[in-house]
């Protein structure tokens, strides 16, 4: 993990995520269960589609929420005057307000000599537009509070302003005339009452009401698809976005190679929405060969390095490659390429990342390609290009976008696109020397 970098990989990420992970049939309509599976696979098992929806809402409408919470709503509440209503109130032995003579005399004629009826002026804040505004404020407070609890002390960088918005909304709700506005549940208010009102707060409340209903409440597959399609707004740290940009760019390049070199023979399966699968993308050939891509999990059995760590220090090694591409097929021993991704330009940090790649080459030696089996990807161009004979290579993002040795290593795990390449994986021991 490192500080955000303003690099061209962001555009690539936005172009491929999440569209490339979804079957074409899901581009316009996604079942909520499939969306839940996608979110958990990408963001981790502790994530939920509900939290994702809320994060997407805040990210997509942050400007409107900020203006509403910090300026427009306080301005509106300072101008709220309500309406005055005179109502009769009966009290035994005491008078509040002006005496209502006719009603008091009526009580006397009924034999009640202790009741005094007064005319009391009551200020009410129950105009339909004000009621809708209050309902929107209460709903936004609940959404922001939920997100802040989930983020803990490390909110996403783009969401740090949410704390100020939450405080401003709650302060306005508790300390202004808004607290006296009639309470009506969000689902029961009439948003059309906001239309045509000149105050800016009403227009923003209408926009936010529609966004809350569309993003958080609708389970219509088309609405869910529109929400999921806003991949650039997902609540991910920059390093995680870079990891996905690296993985999806590689998958896209491999698909292009397979289609060009063996047309009609390979099919892509978008496994990320399939709860029965661990992969995010699978390429399947008509002869039974497969290329499977895993993100943030390793399907490979632990090797000598992790066994040594467990032996000398106890427990298990916590590190694992960010991306694994595993090739197998009938009569073929599974082979893999593992990829470590580092979003940094700090040389010492990148050196540690390369050491991790070497460690993976040791740990998974019996599974990996003899060339470019373990890879480090960085955001900037490196001084040297990856050498075809190296077992561990490093490559910068600018070169990651062009054909390179890692493509050859991935295809070699299944004997090339056509399956007629010489097997590059002779029997070997688990020894390794970088």
N, C-alpha and C positions, 0 to 999 in steps of 0.2 A: 504494500500500500504506500502511496506517496501523494504529494500535492497534485491538484488538478493541473493539466497542461492544455494549452490552447493549440491543438494540433489537428491536421486534416482527418485523422481517424474518426473524429466525431461525425463528420458528414457520412462516412461509410457506415458507422453504427446506425445512424438515423435511417439510412437507405435500406438496411438489411434487417433491422430489429423493430418489431418482432415478425415482420411480414415473411421473412425467409423461413422461419420456424413453423409456420402455419400451413396446413394444406390449402389448396386453392379454394376448396369448398367452404373454408372457414374465414376467408378474407372479408366476407360481408356479413356473416352470421356465425356467432360462437355460442355454444351452450355454456351456461355459467359453470357447470362442473368441469368442462374442458379448460375454461379460463382459470379456474382454481388450480388445476393440475399444472398449467403453464407457469403461473405465478410461483407455486411452490418449487417447481423444478429450477427456475431461474434465480429466485430470491432466497431459496432455502426452505427447509421443511417447517420452520417457524412462521413463515409468511402466510398471509391469507389474502384472498381476493378482495375482501371487504376493506382491509387496510390499504391494499393497492389502489382500490377505487378512491378512497379518501385522499391518498397522496397525490393521485393523478388530478383530482379536483383542485386541490390546493396549488399544485404546480401550474395547471392550465389556467387558473383564474386568480393567480396571485395578485396581479395588478388591480383587478376589480375588488378583491377582498381588502387589499391595503387601502385603496381609496375609500371604500365603504366604511371600514373600521376606524381609520385615522382622521378622516375629514368629513365625508358626507353625512354619516350617521350622527356624530356630535353636533354638526350644524343643524340638522333636522330636529334633534331633540331639544336644542336650545329654543327653537321656534314653536315647539308643541304647546298649544294652549288648551286643547281639549274643548269640551262644550259644557256649559252650565245647565244643570237640570234642577228644577225646584220640586222637591218631593215632600209629602207629608210624613211626619214621624210622630208617633204617640208615645208619651212617657208618663208614668204615674208619679205625680207630685213634683215634676220639674219641667222646665220649658227650655228647649233648645231652638234658637232662631226666633223668627216672628211667630206670633200666635196665629193659628189658623182658626179664626172665630167660628165660621160655619161648622167645621168638623168638631171643634170643642163643644159647641152648643148641642150638636147632635149627640155627642157622648153624654152630656148632661140629661138630655131628654130620655136617654136610655137608662138613666139611673146611675150612671158612672160619674161621680163627683170628683174623682181624684185624677183622672186622665186629662192631660193637656196635649193638644195636637199642635205641632209647630210646622212651619214651612221652612225646610232646610235646603240651602243651595249646595248641590253636589257637582263637583267637576268630574266629568267622565272622559276617559280616553279610549273610546271604543269605535273610532272610525275604521272602516274595513281596511283601508290602506295601512294605517298604523298597526293594526292587528297582524297583518301579513309581515310587516317589517320586523315586529317583535318575534314572530315565529321563525323567520329567517335567522335572526341574531341567535336565538336559542339553539337552533340546529347547527349553525356554524360553530358555536362554542363547544357543543358536544363533539363535533368532528375534530376540531383542533385539539381538544383535551385528549381524545382517544389517540391521535397521532403523537402528541407529546409524550404520553405514557409509553407508547410503543418505541419511540425513538430514544427515550431515556436521556442520557447525557451526551449522546453523539447523534444529533439529528443530521439528515443530509444537508450538504452545504447550501443548496438552493432553498431550504426550508427554515433557515435560522430566523427569518423574519416572522415566522408563524407565532413565536412566543409573544412578540410585540402586538400582533393582531389579536391574539387571544386576550391579552391583558386589556387592550383598548375596548374590545367588545364587552367584556365583563364589567369594566368600569362604567361604561355608558349604560349598560343594563341595570346596574345597581344604584347609580348615583344621579340619574336624570329622570325626567318624567316618563321615560320608557318603562320604568319599573311599574308604573300605574296603568299601563295599557293592558287591556283585557287579554287573558291568557287563552289561546286556542291552539290545539295541536297542529303541527305542520301539515299533516294530511287533510285537515279539515278547513284550512283557510282557502280563500278565493283569490288567486293571484291576479285575476283580471282587474281587481280594485286598484292595482298599481299603475295600470296603463293610463297614459295621458296626463299624469301628474307632473308639474313643472320641476319639482325638487329633484336634484341629482340622486339623492338617496333612494328615492322610489324607483328610478330607472335601474340603479345598481342592484337593488333588492330583487327586481324582476329578473334580471340576468342571473343572479345567484340562485334564486328559487328554481329556475329552469335547469340550471347546472346541477343543483343538488338532486332534483328529481331524476334527471337523465342519467347522471353518473352513479348515484348511490342506490337508487330505489328500483330502477327498471331492470327486469330480468329478460326483457325481450332480446333474443339473440343478436339482432341488428344493433341495439344499443350497447350490448356487451362488446360486440366487435369494434364499434367506434371507440369505446373506452380502451380496449386492449391495443388498438392501432396506434395510440399515442405513446409509442415505445420510448420516444425521446424524453418523456416526462416521468418514466418509471422512477421510483425512489431508490436509485442505485448510486453508489459512490463512483467517482470517475474511474478508479482502478477496475471496478467490475464492468463498467461499460467498455473499457479498453479490452478486457479479456474476451468479452462477447464479440467485439469488433474483430479481434484476431481469429476467433473460432469460426465465425460466420463467413469471414472473407476466405478462409481456407476451404470451408465446405463449398462455397460458391465456385471457387477455382477448381476444386476436384470435380464438381458436377460438370463444369464446362469441359474438362479434359475427358471424362468418361463419355460424355455425349458426342464429342468430336472424334474420339479414337475408337469407340465401339457403339455406334449409333443404334438405338433401339434395344440395346441389351441390358442397360442399367435403369433401375427405377429408384426414385427417391421416396423414402418414407419419413414423414414428419412425426417423429416418435415423441416429441416433447409433450404432446397433449394426450399421450396414451399412458394411462396409469400402470399398465402391465410392463412398460419398458423403462430402462434406465437411461437410454441414449437420448440425445436431442435430435440427431439426424442419422438415418441409416440409408446406405446405398446398397441395393440388392441386384445381383446379376442373374441372368436366366440359367446359369450353370451352378448356382448355389453359393457363389462367392459373395462376401459381404464386407463392406467398410462401415464401421460404426464409430460415431463421434460421441464422446462423453465430455460433459462440462462439470468441473468442480467435484469430480469423483473419479476414483480409479478402479476399473474392473480387474486390474492385474493383482495377482497374489503378491504379498509382501516378500521382499528378498533379503539378501544378506545384511544390508545396512540396517534395516529395521529390526531384524533378528538380533544383531549385535547391540543395538541400542536397548532393546528389551532385556538382553542378557546382562549388560553392565550397569544399566541405570534403572531398570524396571519400567513398566508401562509400555506404551507404544509410541513410535514416532508420529507426530501430528502432521507432518508435511505430506503433500500429495500434489501431483501435477495439476495445473489449471485445466488443461485440455489433453485428452487421450484419444488417438485414432487407432482403432484395432481392426486389423484385417484377418479374415479367416475364410474357410471354404472346405469343401469335401477333399479329404486327403492332404490338407494343408495345416501345418502347425500355426496357431494364431501368432501374429507378429504385430508390433505396435510402434507408434511414434508418440512420444510424450512431449508436452509443450509447457514451459513455464513462462509467464507473462509478467513483466514489470513496467509499471507506468512511472518512469523516473528518468531524469537526465544526470543524476548524481553518479559519478563513476564508481564510488565505493559501494553504493547500493546495487548497481548493475553487476559488479564483481561478485557480490554475495549471491545474486540471482544466478550467475553462471556457475558458481559453486553448487547451488541447488540442482541445476541441470546435470552437473557431473554426478552428484549424489544419486539422482534418479537413474542415470546410466549404470551406476554400480548396483543399485537396488533391483532394477528390472532388467539386468543384463541379458538374462536368458530369453526375454520376450522381445527385445528391440532389434530394429534394423542395424546392420553393420555400418551404415553410413547415415548420418543425421537422425539417429534414433532418439536423441534427446535435444531439445531446442529451447533457446531463450529468445523471446521476442521483446524488443524495446521500442519506444515511440519515436526515437530519432535515428538518423542514419549512422551506422557504425563505420569505424575506420577501415575495417577489412570485410570483404565479402565472405559468405560461408563457403568453406572448402569441401568439395564432394567426398573426400576421403576421411573427414573428421567424424568421429562417432558422436561428438557433442558440438553443436554449432550455435552461433548467435546471429540474429538477423534483425535489422531495423525496419520500422513500419514502411518507409518508402520502398524498400526492396520486397517487403511482404506482399505488396500489391502486384508484383510482376512474377513471371515464372521463376522458380528457384528450386534448389536441391531438395527442400522439404516436400514439394509436390512429388518428386521422383521417389522419395523414401516412402511416402504414403501409398502411392500406387504400387510400389514394389512389394508391399505387404500382401497383395493379392495377385502378384505376378503380372502387373500391368493391367491396363483397361481391357485388353483382349484376352488376357490370361495365358499368353504364350511366351511371356518373358522368362528368361533363365532364372531359376530360383536363387535369389541372392542370399539365402539364409542357410548355409551349410550347418551341419551339427557343430555345436560349440560348447565349450565349458562356460562357467559363469565368471571366469576371470575377466578383468577389465583394467585397461591402462589408458588413461586419458591422453 
